[in-house]
Amino acid sequence: GEVSFTDPEAKTGETVEVTCALRAGGKSLDSFEITVKYDSAYLYFEGGDSGVTKESEGVLKFSGSGDGSNRIGFTMKFQALQVGTTTIEVMESAGTVEGGETVTCTNGNSTIQIQQGTTPVNIPTDTADNSSAAVTIGDKTYNFSESFKSSDMPVGFVETTLTYNGGER
């Protein structure tokens, strides 16, 4: 079987949809499972079709059943975060046809071209788990955040923790 993807183009701040499918020639597909990785510096996962779950940052899994045809497909939705070219690549994939025979998968990938857009990049923040908090001192507001990569910090700065609102940040 062949695993294929769309190769979309988008602008920063926009939603980009990527479709993936397994095709099994003339045989009827029974199931399809796939794990893919993406660069979370370029793409923010917004959601997907039934069966798509976020395993961890930058890793998605799809598990689906066939409808009697030789194709099982799904769509993933991302927000484009920055200008550049990025890919979605297969980490592992497996399919079965009716009767339980395993399909050997030839894996493709998705190349996404992101251009500069006019829509602001807006990544939802979840404050229910206290992953970020703000404190105002005088007329300045400072944000405590755990949702950044150490490589994003300016040269000369170091990461540290402190106790605030009953939690280590």
Disulfide bonds with the S-S distance in Angstrom:
none
